[in-house]
Amino acid sequence: MLTKIKIGSKFILTNLGFFSPYEVNFAITYRCNSRCRICNIWKKKPVNELSLKEIKKIAEKLGFIHWMRLTGGEPFLRSDYVDIVKSFNKNLDIYLLSTPTNGLLTEIIFEKVKSVLRFFDGRYVITVSMDGPEKIHDRIRRMNGCWKTAIKTYGKLKTLERKNKNFKVFFGYTISPYNLGMFEKTVNEIKKIIPEMNAGDIHVNLFQTSEVYYSISTALKGLYLKKMSQELDNVLKMKGKKLNPLDMVERKYLELGKKYLKSRKTPLTCNIFNLSCFIDPYGNVYPCTVFNRKLGNLREFDYDLKKILTSEKTKEVKEEIIQNKCPQCWTPCEAHQMILSNWLKI
């Protein structure tokens, strides 16, 4: 209850213009066992990534954070994933912990999630990548059998969801040039195997370019943008309107996504730097997963994120963002926080 009050008060304060960071998007590894067309992280050759010992040092000075995204690469390729979660759970009042996965390591993912649930009592969300019907999903991943394995992983994690009220598993669907118009067909194909599944069990986001994270710089143009907007209409129709907070935030993300596709500008005034930041596997800190402006390395700041977030360089980059000199994106990794901080205005 105390953790809910803490993060709830920060949501309220950000709506009133009083900002305090409460979320970190932390890529714990760039290792990946998939070969996606919409992401080039798998091409990176990870060297000297942060050790568990170093991550524990970061966690010890991160008490002001209440929302952790542990991403990758494929996060579950880290053998110490459970210990990483333990280190944050020990030092932070975590309201929400989320991790995306390609779902290829079914048994490993299942066992590690089950281990986390033995000690973690905050909200825990896993999203399993699902980017189309079987043939299209496997083509995007450049690997045969990915779709079937993702379905299996989702199904196993669902058994944990039924036993743990604080745990939820979703599919994660990225609308890209490779699956335009395929959302409804994807839902229908999954339902043949998981009849109880519906469109609300799929989190949807828009394909983004990012040199700092995805290592993709090719911009979308013309017809793709129009078709992506049409697909968003279909997704919104299929999902319907629900009153729980998670669905309300995602629906607003999709609605504002239509504005983004039309203008190619962030549809809300970007204040992300007052809310969260991105840490890569080497300890480099960036404003977000898209803006390629390195603020500092945690190894050089005594593993203290607050020292970087209050540095002179950070103040300079904040001014750049205020002047709209950032890349202009609309990725849920940052958009969800912006929506929550602008909820009264919206």
Disulfide bonds with the S-S distance in Angstrom:
none
